[in-house]
Amino acid sequence: MQPLDSYPRLLAHDVTALAAFYSDGLGLVPARTVADQYVSFDLHAGTPAESTALAILAADEIAAEVGTVGAAEPTRDRLMVVLRVADVDACVPPAVAAGGTLVAGPTDKAYGLRSAHLRDPEGNLVEIQQY
């Protein structure tokens, strides 16, 4: 089997709030929306459906489908969304205003990377970075 595409899909308790964080806070452009159940983002406006960069889906929908309704959620990060931007420092205030929580940074790394880490409104770890 050869995958045709791959992208992360975040499972959210509040799809609308999480979508607002990624669109209003980090500037991603929603490409497809299904009420309060699903939102996908493409990195570049007007790109074909195969170019999805990130999607958000209602967590309850998947939990019901795979039989995990009521299961305990993990306490350690198992996923990090990474977005490369032109200016990390300029991205932090709108991300926080849109419901994110600054965890670390912005800081410079020895290998030329500048990054900041935030939690989105659902608690997912997000790194914004620039080289």
C-alpha positions, 0 to 999 in steps of 0.5 A: 500500500502506498499512502496518497496523503497524510496529515494530523487530525486533532480530536477536539471536545470543542471543534469551534474553539480549537478551529478559532485558535488555529485560524484567528490565533495562528493564521491558518485558513479553514478550507472545509467546515462541517458545522461543529463537527469538522474543520480542515486547513490548507497551508495555501488558500485555493489548493486542492483537497489533497493538500490538507495540512491539519484537520479537527474532528469532534472527539466524541464522534471517533470515540463512539466509532472506535469504542473508547467513550469514557476511556481515560485520556493520556496525561503525557504529550503524544503529539505536537503540531509544528508550524513554521512561521516568518516571525515567532515573536509576532505569532505568540500574542494572537495565539494567546488571545485566541485561547492558547497558553504559552508554555515556553519561549520564544527562545533561540536554539544553538542550531539556528531555530527560534521557537515557542511552545503553546497549548491550544484550547484543547491542551495539544502541544503546539510549536511555532518555529522560524529558521 
